[in-house]
Amino acid sequence: MSSFINTRRAVLAAIAATGLAGLAPAGAQAQATATPAIAWPSQITIVVPFPPGASNDTFARIIAQKLGPRLGVSVIVDNKPGASGNIGAGFVSRAQPNGATLLLTSSSFPASAAIAPNLPFDPLTGLTPVAQLAKGPMIVAVGPESPYRSLAELLAAAKDKGKVTFGTAGVGSINQMANEMLAQMAKVEMTHVSYRGIGPAITDLMSGQIQMTIASFPSIHGQVKAGKVRALAVTSPARSPFAPDLPPVAQTVPGYSVELWWGIYAPGGMAAGMIEALNREIGAIVAEKEMQDRFAQEGAVASALSAAEFAKITANDLATWRAIAKERNIKAE
């Protein structure tokens, strides 16, 4: 699909169009003024609650490589996958809030926490939001032979209860939550088909076994470009620079907005000065060209927010997904 950007020059132009590339000079200045007043531990561990290789892990390793020299300490990455990210998050929540242990996770965290029974930590007080790294939309897609050429046509078909099936990466996944919100706001019914990961769902979408999915940019844009699936919309409130021809869902369902994001948390109770210092140093890193190039590969742009702003996003997402889970009767398997 021509709307999907696939050249380095175009991707960098898209980043520049967001105005975030202009943050780089601030990053250079921040590097010259790191924060020596704080007594950092000799080693910092960034916990990634997912297996190696995916976006969370890649972002963490670049952050670790750059954060260490800025603080004058060693920074390593430790993968602790399991329970949709809640095992790693729980581990960090139990750590001392002295800067030695951080968590790098994504918007899947409040989605999975919203339905997790007997979660052994409070997702709002057990972790301290430090810095959001980046954000980007998901793609609403149908199969290549689908009769639906627009989101409006798809939703019209969904008014016949159960006629439209949607595939997700599992119960409580951000894919499911985004789709359930769409059904709720559009006042339609669709049938959920849960898979062990988004890959098998996309495979069945291509063969016509399911009618639609909402998937992250990197997981589905290759199939869109190859004509193996048809993209209908993006879930962000506005058009994405990475798929400028796709309308936002909100154009058809006013008020709809779901964005993927990645961010860093610390254990609950971390001192404000340490949070501010980490937010500043991490903000300078994500403003660098290397990080923005890597974000672009995920269909995302850098997101420079204060720790308080990131905390508000976390709380709002958790409240939203809890409400969706209750109304749509979504329960952990």
MODASUL-V340225 format. One record per residue. RES is the residue in three letters. PSI is psi as a letter, one per 30 degrees, with the letter a starting at -180 (* if undefined). NEAR is the number of other ideal C-beta (glycine too) atoms within 8 Angstrom. Layout:
# MODASUL-V340225
res=RES psi=PSI near=NEAR
res=RES psi=PSI near=NEAR
This chain:
# MODASUL-V340225
res=MET psi=k near=9
res=SER psi=f near=4
res=SER psi=f near=8
res=PHE psi=k near=11
res=ILE psi=k near=9
res=ASN psi=g near=5
res=THR psi=l near=6
res=ARG psi=e near=6
res=ARG psi=e near=6
res=ALA psi=e near=9
res=VAL psi=e near=13
res=LEU psi=e near=11
res=ALA psi=e near=8
res=ALA psi=e near=13
res=ILE psi=e near=15
res=ALA psi=e near=8
res=ALA psi=f near=7
res=THR psi=f near=9
res=GLY psi=f near=6
res=LEU psi=f near=12
res=ALA psi=f near=11
res=GLY psi=f near=6
res=LEU psi=f near=11
res=ALA psi=e near=10
res=PRO psi=e near=7
res=ALA psi=e near=10
res=GLY psi=e near=13
res=ALA psi=e near=9
res=GLN psi=e near=9
res=ALA psi=e near=12
res=GLN psi=e near=9
res=ALA psi=f near=6
res=THR psi=h near=6
res=ALA psi=l near=10
res=THR psi=i near=9
res=PRO psi=f near=5
res=ALA psi=f near=3
res=ILE psi=k near=9
res=ALA psi=i near=2
res=TRP psi=k near=9
res=PRO psi=l near=8
res=SER psi=f near=5
res=GLN psi=k near=9
res=ILE psi=k near=17
res=THR psi=k near=11
res=ILE psi=j near=15
res=VAL psi=k near=15
res=VAL psi=j near=16
res=PRO psi=g near=16
res=PHE psi=l near=11
res=PRO psi=l near=7
res=PRO psi=l near=6
res=GLY psi=f near=5
res=ALA psi=a near=8
res=SER psi=e near=9
res=ASN psi=e near=13
res=ASP psi=e near=14
res=THR psi=e near=10
res=PHE psi=e near=14
res=ALA psi=e near=12
res=ARG psi=e near=9
res=ILE psi=e near=12
res=ILE psi=e near=16
res=ALA psi=e near=13
res=GLN psi=e near=8
res=LYS psi=f near=10
res=LEU psi=e near=13
res=GLY psi=e near=12
res=PRO psi=e near=6
res=ARG psi=e near=11
res=LEU psi=f near=12
res=GLY psi=h near=8
res=VAL psi=l near=10
res=SER psi=k near=7
res=VAL psi=k near=14
res=ILE psi=l near=9
res=VAL psi=k near=12
res=ASP psi=j near=8
res=ASN psi=k near=12
res=LYS psi=i near=10
res=PRO psi=l near=9
res=GLY psi=l near=7
res=ALA psi=h near=7
res=SER psi=h near=9
res=GLY psi=f near=14
res=ASN psi=f near=13
res=ILE psi=e near=11
res=GLY psi=e near=17
res=ALA psi=e near=18
res=GLY psi=e near=12
res=PHE psi=e near=11
res=VAL psi=e near=15
res=SER psi=f near=13
res=ARG psi=f near=7
res=ALA psi=l near=9
res=GLN psi=k near=6
res=PRO psi=h near=11
res=ASN psi=g near=6
res=GLY psi=f near=13
res=ALA psi=f near=9
res=THR psi=k near=13
res=LEU psi=l near=14
res=LEU psi=k near=15
res=LEU psi=j near=15
res=THR psi=a near=15
res=SER psi=a near=12
res=SER psi=f near=11
res=SER psi=f near=10
res=PHE psi=e near=13
res=PRO psi=f near=11
res=ALA psi=e near=14
res=SER psi=e near=14
res=ALA psi=f near=13
res=ALA psi=f near=13
res=ILE psi=f near=13
res=ALA psi=k near=12
res=PRO psi=k near=6
res=ASN psi=h near=4
res=LEU psi=k near=10
res=PRO psi=g near=5
res=PHE psi=l near=10
res=ASP psi=k near=8
res=PRO psi=f near=12
res=LEU psi=e near=8
res=THR psi=f near=5
res=GLY psi=f near=11
res=LEU psi=k near=15
res=THR psi=j near=13
res=PRO psi=k near=12
res=VAL psi=e near=15
res=ALA psi=k near=14
res=GLN psi=k near=13
res=LEU psi=e near=16
res=ALA psi=l near=14
res=LYS psi=l near=10
res=GLY psi=l near=16
res=PRO psi=l near=14
res=MET psi=l near=15
res=ILE psi=k near=17
res=VAL psi=k near=16
res=ALA psi=l near=15
res=VAL psi=l near=12
res=GLY psi=l near=12
res=PRO psi=f near=8
res=GLU psi=g near=4
res=SER psi=k near=10
res=PRO psi=f near=4
res=TYR psi=j near=12
res=ARG psi=f near=6
res=SER psi=l near=8
res=LEU psi=e near=13
res=ALA psi=e near=7
res=GLU psi=e near=10
res=LEU psi=e near=15
res=LEU psi=e near=12
res=ALA psi=e near=7
res=ALA psi=e near=11
res=ALA psi=f near=13
res=LYS psi=f near=8
res=ASP psi=j near=6
res=LYS psi=k near=5
res=GLY psi=f near=8
res=LYS psi=e near=7
res=VAL psi=k near=12
res=THR psi=k near=11
res=PHE psi=k near=14
res=GLY psi=k near=16
res=THR psi=l near=17
res=ALA psi=g near=11
res=GLY psi=l near=12
res=VAL psi=k near=11
res=GLY psi=g near=14
res=SER psi=l near=14
res=ILE psi=f near=13
res=ASN psi=e near=15
res=GLN psi=e near=15
res=MET psi=e near=16
res=ALA psi=e near=12
res=ASN psi=e near=15
res=GLU psi=e near=12
res=MET psi=e near=12
res=LEU psi=e near=13
res=ALA psi=e near=12
res=GLN psi=e near=10
res=MET psi=e near=9
res=ALA psi=f near=10
res=LYS psi=h near=4
res=VAL psi=l near=9
res=GLU psi=k near=8
res=MET psi=l near=12
res=THR psi=k near=8
res=HIS psi=k near=10
res=VAL psi=j near=11
res=SER psi=k near=9
res=TYR psi=l near=13
res=ARG psi=i near=5
res=GLY psi=l near=8
res=ILE psi=f near=16
res=GLY psi=e near=8
res=PRO psi=e near=10
res=ALA psi=e near=17
res=ILE psi=e near=15
res=THR psi=e near=8
res=ASP psi=f near=13
res=LEU psi=e near=17
res=MET psi=e near=11
res=SER psi=f near=7
res=GLY psi=g near=9
res=GLN psi=f near=5
res=ILE psi=l near=13
res=GLN psi=f near=13
res=MET psi=l near=17
res=THR psi=l near=16
res=ILE psi=j near=15
res=ALA psi=l near=12
res=SER psi=l near=12
res=PHE psi=e near=15
res=PRO psi=f near=9
res=SER psi=f near=9
res=ILE psi=f near=16
res=HIS psi=f near=13
res=GLY psi=e near=6
res=GLN psi=e near=11
res=VAL psi=e near=15
res=LYS psi=e near=9
res=ALA psi=f near=6
res=GLY psi=g near=6
res=LYS psi=f near=7
res=VAL psi=l near=13
res=ARG psi=k near=10
res=ALA psi=k near=14
res=LEU psi=e near=12
res=ALA psi=l near=13
res=VAL psi=l near=14
res=THR psi=f near=15
res=SER psi=l near=12
res=PRO psi=f near=6
res=ALA psi=l near=5
res=ARG psi=l near=10
res=SER psi=k near=13
res=PRO psi=f near=10
res=PHE psi=f near=13
res=ALA psi=i near=17
res=PRO psi=f near=8
res=ASP psi=f near=6
res=LEU psi=k near=13
res=PRO psi=l near=9
res=PRO psi=l near=15
res=VAL psi=e near=14
res=ALA psi=f near=10
res=GLN psi=f near=6
res=THR psi=e near=11
res=VAL psi=j near=11
res=PRO psi=k near=4
res=GLY psi=f near=6
res=TYR psi=k near=12
res=SER psi=k near=10
res=VAL psi=k near=13
res=GLU psi=k near=12
res=LEU psi=k near=14
res=TRP psi=l near=13
res=TRP psi=k near=15
res=GLY psi=l near=14
res=ILE psi=k near=13
res=TYR psi=l near=13
res=ALA psi=l near=17
res=PRO psi=l near=14
res=GLY psi=k near=11
res=GLY psi=g near=5
res=MET psi=k near=13
res=ALA psi=k near=6
res=ALA psi=e near=6
res=GLY psi=e near=7
res=MET psi=e near=11
res=ILE psi=e near=13
res=GLU psi=e near=9
res=ALA psi=e near=10
res=LEU psi=e near=14
res=ASN psi=e near=12
res=ARG psi=e near=10
res=GLU psi=e near=14
res=ILE psi=e near=14
res=GLY psi=e near=14
res=ALA psi=e near=15
res=ILE psi=e near=14
res=VAL psi=f near=15
res=ALA psi=f near=14
res=GLU psi=l near=11
res=LYS psi=e near=7
res=GLU psi=e near=7
res=MET psi=e near=15
res=GLN psi=e near=15
res=ASP psi=e near=11
res=ARG psi=e near=11
res=PHE psi=e near=15
res=ALA psi=e near=14
res=GLN psi=f near=8
res=GLU psi=g near=13
res=GLY psi=h near=13
res=ALA psi=l near=11
res=VAL psi=l near=14
res=ALA psi=k near=13
res=SER psi=j near=11
res=ALA psi=j near=8
res=LEU psi=l near=9
res=SER psi=l near=6
res=ALA psi=e near=13
res=ALA psi=e near=6
res=GLU psi=e near=9
res=PHE psi=e near=14
res=ALA psi=e near=10
res=LYS psi=e near=8
res=ILE psi=e near=12
res=THR psi=e near=14
res=ALA psi=e near=9
res=ASN psi=e near=8
res=ASP psi=e near=11
res=LEU psi=e near=13
res=ALA psi=e near=8
res=THR psi=e near=9
res=TRP psi=e near=14
res=ARG psi=e near=9
res=ALA psi=e near=8
res=ILE psi=e near=14
res=ALA psi=e near=14
res=LYS psi=e near=7
res=GLU psi=e near=7
res=ARG psi=g near=9
res=ASN psi=h near=6
res=ILE psi=k near=11
res=LYS psi=k near=8
res=ALA psi=k near=7
res=GLU psi=* near=5
